[in-house]
Amino acid sequence: MRKIALVFVSTLCLATLACHGAIKKEVKAYIDEKDDLILQIGKAIEANPTDAGVVEARKIFETKKANLKTKRLEIFKKDIPFDLVQLMLNSNVSDGNMFDAIGSKLQDVNANENFTKLRNEFNADFHQ
């Protein structure tokens, strides 16, 4: 009886570790894709730090938003261990820092206002 219980517990632990590894890969891939989107937004604005650059950044955001939102929703349907929740929260802080750096490159008030709208939409979609 003891051997059966030990085998059962061992199997359960291995299955839990395997699931954690799969979720960890999924979370890291999501964070990497989100970071890449912000970098692309930053490159568009750095290339043209005016309202036209923000319009280009918005186009990039709009093309990638739906896919990234789907990935986020799929992750949150699962039981996420605390260390991965913490990883996602740290990623959100990093997002804010990247957006601050991008926003500092803008040259006019109109571009800054439109960038703030883009940033707020990003936060509404990926930080709640």
N, C-alpha and C positions, 0 to 999 in steps of 0.2 A: 504494500500500500504506500509506503514511504517513497519507494522508487517511482511509482506512478505520479505521485504528487510532485516530486522533484522534476520529473520529465515535463509535466504540465507547466510548472512554474518557469522552467528554463525555456520552453517553447514560447510561452507568453512574453517573457522578457526579450527574446530574440525578435519576435514579431513587432513588439513595441519599438525596439531600436531600428528595425528596418523601416517602419512607418515614419519615425522621426527623421531618418536620413532622407527619405523621399520628400517629406514636407520641407526640410531644410533646403534641399536643392531647389524646390519650387519657389520658396521665399527669396532665396538669393538670386534666382533668375529674374523674379519680379523686380527686386530692388535694382539689379543691374540694368534692366530695361527702362525703369523709371529714371535712373541716373542718366542713361544715354539720351532719353528724351529731353531732359533739362539741358544737357550739353549741346544738343542740336538747337534748342531754343537759344541758348547762349551764343552759339556760333552765328546764327542768323542775325542776332542783334549786334554782335560785335562787328560783323561785316557791314552793317548799316544801322548805326545807333540813332535812328530817327523813327518816326511813326511807320514808315514803309518797312523797316526792319522788324518792328513789332507785328505788323500785319503778316509778314513772312513767317515769323515765329508762331503766330496763331494758326496758320495753315499747317505747319508741322505738327502742332499740338492736336489739332482736329483730326488729322489723318491717323494718329497713333492712339488717341484717347480711348476709343471703344474697345480695342483689343486689350489695352492695359487695364481698363476697368473690369473687363471680364476675368482676367487673371487674378485681380485683387479679390473679386467676389468669390472665385473658386477657392482661394486660400482661406478666406474667412468662413467658408462653409465647413471647414475641417476643424478639428480640435488642435489648436496650435499651442505647443509648449511655451512656457514663459520666456525662455531664452530667445525664441524666435519672435515673440511679441516685442521684446526689448530691442532686438535687432531692427525691427520695422520702425519702432519709435525713434531710434537713433538715426535711421535713414531719413525720417521726416525732419529732424533737426538739420541734417546735412542738406536736405532739399532747400530749407529756408536760407541756409548760408549761401548756397549756390545762387538762389534767386536774388539775394542781397547783392552779391558780386555782379550779377548780370545787370540789375537795375542801376547800379552806380555808373554804368557806361552810357546811359541814355542822355541825350543832349537837349531835349525840349520837354515842355510841360505836357503837351498832348501825347507824346510817346510814353511818358512816365505814367499818365493816367491809363492809357490802354494796356500798358505792361502790368499795372496793378490789377486791372480787371482780369487779365490772363492768369496772373499769379493766384488771385482769389478763386478763380474757376478751378485751377489745378489743385489748390488746397481743398476745395469742396469735394472734388472727385477722388482725391487720393489720401487725404489726411483725416477723414472722419470715420 
